[in-house]
Amino acid sequence: MVGLSLGEKHFIQGGIDQNLRSDGRKRDTYRPISVETGVIPQANGSARIRTGATEVIASVKAELGRPHALQPDKGKVSIFVDCSPVAEPMFEGRGGEELSTELSVALQRCLLGGKSGAGAGIDLSSLIVAEGKICWDLYIDGLVISSDGNLLDALGAAIKAALSNTGIPRVQVAAGASGDEQPEVDISDEEFMQFDTSGVPVIVTLTKVGRHYIIDATSEEESQMSSAVSVSINRKGHICGLSKRGSAGLDPSVISDMISVARHISEQLINKLDSEISAAEADEDEM
């Protein structure tokens, strides 16, 4: 928890009212974003995102599994976030556990849609190897290294970059298996399929401070918020998920306006992120 004096609180809110935040940004401006891919060699894909003093890592591990009986044509994805006590003293003990759970649930809502998979930003059908019998299970882990606000957006960006960096081995399925019998598979050590991230959304969080809402809030700004709405939006402008924090209620018309702003911001963020991911992968290839 960020402890601020009354004067500091007035300074932060006054700057937001005048569209000149304490770090010089406008209300709708992100901090500089940097991307590094391939940071965990043992994973199928990984990425590090830095935005201001917030730093997170996401990794993807792919394992063969069996589809759920109710969704035989879809693979499975699980997302877990770990908040390191090194990042913030408040992450020690229950504080870190509660935030880890909150972020994990919010990321699943924003990236995986409903329980049926409807609206999912990650195409679960692309993870099927043999319908009803074999699929890829993706285990996505997020780690908060340092925290200065807007963790959800940063983790969402890191997951998108890590998925872009993910190579899934090609699998040959032997013919002849019948009924519930599991077919034999041959997993290639040399051929990999690149994960398609064209439909993976970015997350844009609008944080309400006083009468205004801002993009990419710092920890100090978040300490003054009344509520926050996180919207995941893909390249086509489709909303893949929505999550809200804070006890203050929001009028439906305000939420509609926030979603409209998020759509506009998401275009800029996707272009910036794609550019950074391409540059990071080019640097990785040269190493």
Order of alpha helices (4+ residues) and beta strands (2+ residues): alpha-beta-beta-beta-beta-alpha-beta-beta-alpha-beta-beta-beta-beta-alpha-beta-beta-alpha
